[in-house]
Structure formats: structure tokens, C-alpha cells
Amino acid sequence: MDPVTRLIQVLTKLPGIGEKSGARLAFHLLSSPAEYVRELSQAIVDVKEKVRFCSNCLNITEQDPCRICGDPNRTDEVICVVEEPNDLYAIEKTGAFNGKYHVLHGVISPLDGIGPDEIRIAELLERLRKGGVKEVILATNPVVEGDATALYLSAEIKPLGIRVTRIARGIAVGGDLEYTDGATLTDALRGRQGL
């Protein structure tokens, strides 16, 4: 098999990349400077060889503990629970949260054979039992699996005497009510806050 066809086949194994996108990426790389292609390939190798999970929050990191867990300016009293590392990064980009995190690496999904033991719930509960945490924010996605995971976690955490909250859901900033689906409008009404 020629190198271009092989590259296209390898690229199509990436999520969201079909044959056309794989070909477009392959030809982009083919026409790119050699230094850029070397830099890209080295970045991929580095991510596989140097990145691991933080022993505290299970985020991806090069150092242990990660920079967030090791930051003395962040509060240890609030933990935000997210499904995946990319969710943590989305929250971090806002600059609105100054606590610590816990990454579950998935959600409870019985139809897919994923129960509480298949994701990082035990590590979270162990962390909470050590004390010092006053609030856990459940920031799972607003879908059936995310809601089921949040309900399960709430039931496990509340007996520990820790406040459990859920991120608000509702209408996007700049959105029009007219074009908002019924479920989102319902969540927005139920999660309303005083002014």
C-alpha cells in the first residue's frame, strides 16, 4: 500500500474523520513543510509517552499532582465532577471556577454495560471521605446518562454530609426563546434564580 493511502486509512480511524476528511488532511500534510509534519508527529508521540492521570483528580497531566491540584490558590472545599478531561478544560476556559476537580472518565450507561464500578466513582468517594470538602458540583452532561450519573453520585455523597449541587441548565446566552426546544425551556424555568 502506498504511503498516502496508508495515511488516509490511519486518519479515518480518528473520531469524526471519514474518508473525505482523511484524504483532505493527508493532502494537507503532504503539502505542508516537513518541519510542521515532524512537529505534529512529535506532539502525538509526546502525548502518548508523557501524559498520565493525576493521582488526585484523574485529569490528564505531565506532572503529578496536576497544576490545578497543586495550586495553593485554589480551594479544596469545592470539587467539580466532570465526565471527561475535555469537560474540565471547557470549565477552566471560563475562569469562573476556583476549586478542584474530579474526572470520572465516563458516565453510568447500563445499555452499554457501564456501571458505577467502570468509571472513577470509588476514587471520588475515597477523596470525599478524607474530609475538607464542603460542596460537590455535579457537572455531567444534560443527557440521560449524565443525569443518571448525577443522581447516583448525589445519593452516594449526601450521606457524607457534603452539599451536592448540579450545574444549571437552560437557554444559551444570545438564544431566542422561539427557537429553544421544550426540554431546554423546562430546565430553564425549573432552574430559575432570583434577581
C-alpha positions as CSV (number, residue, x, y, z in Angstrom):
1,M,0.0,0.0,0.0
2,D,1.4,3.4,-0.9
3,P,2.1,5.9,1.9
4,V,-0.7,8.3,1.1
5,T,-3.4,5.6,1.1
6,R,-2.0,4.3,4.4
7,L,-2.0,7.8,5.9
8,I,-5.7,8.3,4.8
9,Q,-6.6,4.9,6.3
10,V,-4.9,5.8,9.6
11,L,-6.5,9.2,9.8
12,T,-10.0,7.8,9.2
13,K,-9.6,5.9,12.4
14,L,-9.9,9.2,14.3
15,P,-13.3,10.0,15.6
16,G,-15.4,12.2,13.3
17,I,-13.0,11.7,10.4
18,G,-14.4,10.0,7.3
19,E,-12.7,9.1,4.1
20,K,-13.1,12.6,2.6
21,S,-11.8,14.3,5.7
22,G,-9.0,11.8,6.0
23,A,-7.9,12.5,2.4
24,R,-8.2,16.3,2.9
25,L,-5.9,16.0,6.0
26,A,-3.5,13.7,4.3
27,F,-3.1,16.0,1.3
28,H,-2.7,19.0,3.7
29,L,0.1,17.2,5.5
30,L,1.7,16.2,2.1
31,S,1.8,19.9,1.0
32,S,2.9,21.2,4.5
33,P,6.5,21.9,5.3
34,A,8.5,18.9,6.6
35,E,9.2,20.7,9.9
36,Y,5.4,21.1,10.6
37,V,4.9,17.4,10.0
38,R,7.8,16.5,12.3
39,E,6.4,18.8,15.0
40,L,2.9,17.2,14.7
41,S,4.2,13.7,14.8
42,Q,6.4,14.5,17.8
43,A,3.5,16.1,19.6
44,I,1.5,12.9,19.1
45,V,4.4,10.8,20.4
46,D,4.9,13.1,23.4
47,V,1.2,13.0,24.4
48,K,1.3,9.2,24.5
49,E,4.7,9.0,26.3
50,K,4.5,11.9,28.8
51,V,0.8,12.4,29.7
52,R,-0.7,10.4,32.6
53,F,-3.5,10.8,35.1
54,C,-3.2,13.0,38.1
55,S,-3.3,10.7,41.2
56,N,-5.7,13.1,42.9
57,C,-8.3,14.3,40.4
58,L,-7.6,11.9,37.5
59,N,-7.2,14.7,35.0
60,I,-4.5,14.3,32.3
61,T,-1.2,15.8,33.2
62,E,2.5,15.7,32.7
63,Q,3.2,16.3,36.4
64,D,1.7,14.6,39.5
65,P,-0.2,16.2,41.1
66,C,-1.5,18.2,38.1
67,R,-1.2,22.0,38.1
68,I,-4.8,22.5,39.3
69,C,-4.5,20.1,42.3
70,G,-1.1,21.6,43.2
71,D,-2.3,25.2,43.0
72,P,-2.4,26.6,46.6
73,N,-4.6,29.5,45.5
74,R,-7.5,27.1,44.6
75,T,-9.9,26.0,47.3
76,D,-10.0,22.4,48.4
77,E,-13.6,22.8,49.8
78,V,-15.4,22.6,46.4
79,I,-14.9,19.8,43.9
80,C,-16.5,19.9,40.4
81,V,-17.1,16.5,39.0
82,V,-16.9,16.2,35.2
83,E,-17.2,13.3,32.8
84,E,-14.0,13.7,30.8
85,P,-10.8,15.9,30.8
86,N,-12.2,18.0,27.9
87,D,-15.1,19.0,30.1
88,L,-12.6,20.2,32.7
89,Y,-10.8,22.3,30.1
90,A,-14.1,23.8,29.0
91,I,-14.9,24.9,32.6
92,E,-11.3,26.2,33.1
93,K,-11.5,28.4,30.0
94,T,-14.3,30.3,31.7
95,G,-12.1,31.3,34.6
96,A,-15.3,31.2,36.7
97,F,-14.3,28.2,38.9
98,N,-11.6,28.3,41.6
99,G,-12.0,24.9,43.2
100,K,-10.6,21.4,42.4
101,Y,-12.0,18.8,40.0
102,H,-12.6,15.1,39.7
103,V,-12.7,13.4,36.3
104,L,-15.0,10.3,36.1
105,H,-13.7,9.1,32.7
106,G,-17.2,8.2,31.6
107,V,-20.8,8.0,32.8
108,I,-23.1,5.3,34.0
109,S,-24.7,3.7,31.0
110,P,-26.4,0.3,31.7
111,L,-27.3,-0.2,28.0
112,D,-23.6,0.0,27.2
113,G,-22.6,-2.2,30.2
114,I,-21.1,0.7,32.1
115,G,-21.9,0.7,35.8
116,P,-20.6,2.7,38.7
117,D,-17.6,0.4,39.0
118,E,-16.4,1.1,35.4
119,I,-15.9,4.8,36.0
120,R,-13.9,6.7,38.7
121,I,-16.6,7.0,41.3
122,A,-14.7,5.0,44.0
123,E,-11.8,7.4,43.8
124,L,-14.1,10.3,44.3
125,L,-15.8,8.8,47.3
126,E,-12.4,8.0,48.8
127,R,-11.3,11.6,48.4
128,L,-14.5,12.9,50.0
129,R,-14.2,10.6,53.0
130,K,-10.8,12.2,53.8
131,G,-12.7,15.3,54.8
132,G,-12.4,19.0,54.0
133,V,-14.8,19.1,51.1
134,K,-18.0,21.2,51.7
135,E,-19.6,21.1,48.3
136,V,-19.5,18.8,45.2
137,I,-20.7,20.3,41.9
138,L,-22.0,17.7,39.5
139,A,-21.2,18.9,36.0
140,T,-22.2,15.9,33.9
141,N,-23.8,16.5,30.6
142,P,-27.6,17.1,30.5
143,V,-28.4,13.8,28.8
144,V,-29.9,10.6,30.2
145,E,-26.6,9.0,31.1
146,G,-25.2,12.3,32.6
147,D,-28.4,12.7,34.7
148,A,-28.3,9.1,35.9
149,T,-24.7,9.5,36.9
150,A,-25.5,12.7,38.8
151,L,-28.4,11.1,40.6
152,Y,-26.3,8.1,41.6
153,L,-23.5,10.4,42.8
154,S,-25.9,12.6,44.8
155,A,-27.3,9.5,46.6
156,E,-23.7,8.4,47.4
157,I,-22.4,11.8,48.5
158,K,-25.3,13.2,50.6
159,P,-24.9,10.7,53.4
160,L,-21.3,12.1,53.9
161,G,-22.8,15.4,54.9
162,I,-21.5,17.2,51.9
163,R,-23.6,19.7,49.9
164,V,-24.3,18.4,46.4
165,T,-25.3,20.8,43.6
166,R,-25.8,20.4,39.9
167,I,-24.8,22.9,37.2
168,A,-27.7,25.0,35.9
169,R,-29.2,24.2,32.5
170,G,-31.1,26.5,30.2
171,I,-31.1,28.9,27.4
172,A,-27.8,29.8,25.8
173,V,-26.7,33.4,26.0
174,G,-27.9,35.2,22.9
175,G,-30.5,32.5,22.2
176,D,-34.1,33.1,21.2
177,L,-36.9,31.5,23.2
178,E,-38.8,31.0,20.0
179,Y,-36.2,28.5,18.7
180,T,-35.4,26.8,22.0
181,D,-36.6,23.2,22.4
182,G,-39.1,22.3,25.1
183,A,-36.8,20.4,27.3
184,T,-34.3,23.3,27.5
185,L,-37.1,25.7,28.3
186,T,-38.4,23.4,31.0
187,D,-34.9,23.2,32.6
188,A,-34.5,27.0,32.4
189,L,-37.8,27.5,34.1
190,R,-37.1,25.0,36.9
191,G,-33.6,26.3,37.4
192,R,-34.6,30.0,37.6
193,Q,-32.9,32.2,40.2
194,G,-34.0,35.4,42.0
195,L,-32.7,38.8,40.9
